Amino acid sequence: MKSGRMWLGIWVVIGATALATAVAVAAPAEQVRTVSGTVTAVTLPSKTIVVEAKVGNSTMTVGAEVPDGTSFKGAKSLADIAAGDRVTLQYVRSEKGLIAKSINRTSSK
């Protein structure tokens, strides 16, 4: 009986270790990032947007794919946004690059 309990204990430890390892290597949750700035380019065929934002004394340029399902505020779709518009872009990083989650047009040119 003692050896049976010992094996049960070993299997419990192995199972717990496997579960902890699986949780540790699981993909991290998407971190949504936000940038506010001026649109420098919109390319409808490739469904992309480029936003230039001031960050301190520097300028940051963010280009993102705008897939179907991206939410819009202040515009109905990507086709309603033009270079010179001011937007707030929320995006995530993926294996393919930056992917827009939402675009809020705060002013048009």
C-alpha positions in Angstrom: 0.0 0.0 0.0 2.9 2.3 0.8 4.3 2.0 -2.7 0.9 2.8 -4.2 0.7 6.0 -2.3 4.3 6.9 -3.3 3.4 6.4 -7.0 0.3 8.4 -6.6 2.3 11.2 -5.0 4.9 11.1 -7.9 2.1 11.2 -10.5 0.5 14.2 -8.7 3.9 16.0 -8.8 4.4 15.2 -12.5 0.9 16.4 -13.3 1.3 19.6 -11.4 4.6 20.3 -13.0 3.2 19.7 -16.5 0.3 22.0 -15.8 2.6 24.8 -14.5 4.8 24.4 -17.5 1.8 24.6 -19.9 0.6 27.8 -18.2 4.0 29.4 -18.2 4.5 28.9 -22.0 0.9 29.9 -23.0 0.7 33.0 -25.2 0.6 36.3 -23.3 -2.6 38.3 -23.6 -2.6 40.9 -26.3 -1.3 44.2 -25.0 -3.3 47.0 -26.6 -1.2 50.1 -27.2 -2.5 53.6 -28.0 -1.1 56.4 -30.1 -2.6 59.8 -31.0 -1.3 61.8 -33.9 -1.7 62.8 -37.5 -2.5 60.4 -40.3 0.3 60.5 -42.9 -1.0 57.8 -45.2 -4.0 55.6 -45.8 -3.8 52.8 -48.3 -7.1 51.2 -49.1 -6.0 48.2 -51.2 -3.8 46.9 -48.5 -6.0 48.2 -45.7 -3.3 50.1 -43.8 -2.9 53.4 -41.9 0.2 55.3 -40.9 0.1 57.7 -37.9 2.8 60.1 -36.9 2.9 61.1 -33.2 5.0 63.4 -31.1 6.6 61.7 -28.2 8.6 64.2 -26.2 11.2 65.7 -28.6 10.9 62.8 -31.0 8.4 61.7 -33.6 7.1 58.1 -33.6 5.6 56.6 -36.8 3.1 53.7 -36.4 1.9 51.7 -39.4 -0.9 49.2 -38.9 -3.1 46.8 -40.8 -6.8 47.7 -40.5 -8.7 44.4 -40.7 -12.4 43.9 -41.1 -13.9 44.2 -37.6 -11.8 47.2 -36.6 -14.0 49.7 -34.7 -14.3 53.3 -35.8 -15.4 56.5 -34.1 -15.7 59.8 -36.0 -15.5 57.9 -39.3 -17.5 55.0 -40.7 -14.5 53.1 -42.2 -10.9 53.5 -43.3 -12.2 55.1 -46.6 -13.4 58.1 -44.5 -10.0 58.8 -43.1 -7.4 60.8 -45.0 -3.8 62.1 -44.6 -3.9 65.1 -42.3 -6.7 63.8 -40.1 -6.0 63.5 -36.4 -6.7 60.1 -34.9 -6.3 57.9 -31.8 -5.2 54.5 -32.9 -5.4 51.4 -30.7 -3.4 48.5 -31.9 -1.7 45.2 -30.9 1.4 43.5 -32.1 1.1 40.2 -33.9 3.3 37.8 -35.9 2.2 39.7 -39.0 3.0 43.2 -37.6 0.8 45.8 -36.0 -3.0 45.3 -36.2 -5.5 48.1 -35.5 -8.2 47.4 -33.0 -9.9 50.8 -33.1 -9.5 54.1 -34.8 -11.1 57.3 -33.4 -10.9 60.3 -35.8 -10.7 63.3 -33.5 -10.5 65.9 -36.3 -10.4 66.0 -40.1 -8.1 68.1 -42.2 
